[in-house]
Amino acid sequence: MEPKNRKLIHIYYSALNFRDVMLATEKLSIATTRHLGQGNAVLGLEFSGREDGTGKRICGFASARAMATSILAEPAHIFDVPDNWTLEEAATVPVVYATCYYALIMRAKLQPGESILIHSGTGGIGIAAITIALSLNCEVFTTVGNDEKKKYLRRKFPQIKEENIGCSRNVSFEAMIKERTNGKGVDVVLNSLADDKFTASIRCLGKSGRFVEIGKYDLALDREIGLKIFLENISFHAVFLDQLFDSSPKTAVILSEIMRLIRDGIKSGVVQPLDKTVFGRNSIEEAFRYMSKGIHVGKVLLKIRDEEQKKRIVPKCLALSAVPETQFYDTKVYIIVGGLGGFGMEGVNVQVYTLNAAVKSEAEKLLQMASSIGPVGGIFNSAVVLKDAFMDCQTAEDYQQSMRSQSYSFQEPGRVVEKTMPIHGLLCVLFVHQLWPGQRWSD
């Protein structure tokens, strides 16, 4: 979908998810997000805020870049915030309920009265999953990391029997499931645990059970689980919301159904905001460290700006100091003038053309050939001619030769871009003229 069809949303709150933490701590390679086409800007999956121009309160999810002051959001990925919710509350809803409805209802086909094991019951996904399962009168088994979290669950969900709450720090929950189900196992497992707890969770399934994996750690490690267990007619489902952010008709249908389930859940009262811990926008490192400890309950939010008291008010742009970073996209083409040495060779899928970018006709040809491959994302001039000499020996001709490789070879491509074609990125002149005692440098 082209950006012109998207809605500009001013973000008030952004929520952290474990994918963000794993990417930030390099436990998950950024290569796993390449399909999103967002370069290195991959943090942030959900947000709440106001629509530009109307001030309407909106919340939703995105493939990435929701940890920001604003975002261009797909209309199919957002919904209106109920009047009785604050924007802070709304930011706790999109990803957890989208994931749980997709995992439990659409993939696992959870039915009323079935049994389900939900790991990490006090996390955002855990609370949302328990809420949905209890709305279907399912028997819920869950795990937590300590006694305080167990007490929290008992207060929040008194329907869950105390003996149905196990420990997520070891594999003792497997014995709990076998004992509580008389060895039969459960119908559905919603798993987010790793290592030996991952394989123990699979063993908790009963016949014709459905295992839903929402963690990426073991899958990224290509962990072996053995095939014998599939003789029990079980099924394994890997569920990752970020895999649904492409433009295919199939995923559009899936996302449409997810959004319908969320809206219906809001109307019926099943979907409710979660408990949360809120950090200010200048405390992002503290927020990541806090979430990585696994001690939080519900969601962890970043507050980007204060919410106004009025339900609808046109927001002003939020100006913040920021460190700029150049982004490169594998769907675009980048032209590097003078690219056969040093900086210029740092690339992949390189195509070399022996053209003089300082000549208008050749600059036009260069742009035409580049745009035939894909949209031009940027032009970088790394051409250099060194004519260093003592100042009293420097000539006008030497100076012109040095400048021609940099200034002139950048002017013509720039003019072509301005007159004939849109550029999807930036034009950059990579040169610095330095004056050293006794020398004239151009590099």
Secondary structure, 3 states (H helix, E strand, C coil): CCHHHCEEEEEEEEEECHHHHHHHCCCCCHHHHHHHCCCCCCCCCEEEEEECCCCCEEEEECCCCCCCCEEEECHHHEEECCCCCCHHHHCCCHHHHHHHHHHHHHHCCCCCCCEEEECCCCEHHHHHHHHHHHHCCCEEEEEECCHHHHHHHHHHCCCCCHHHEEECCCCHHHHHHHHHCCCCCEEEEEECCCCHHHHHHHCCEEEEEEEEECCCHHHHCCCCCCCHHHHHCCEEEECCHHHHCCCCHHHHHHHHHHHHHHHHHHHHCCCCCCCEEEEECCCHHHHHHHHHCCCCCEEEEEECCCCCCCCCCCCCCCCCCCCCCCCCCCCCEEEEECCCCHHHHCCCCCCCCCCCCCCHHHHHHHHHHHHHHCCEEEEEECCCCCCCCCHHHCCHHHHHHHHHHHHHHHHHHHHHHHHHCCCCCEEEECCCCCEECCEECCC
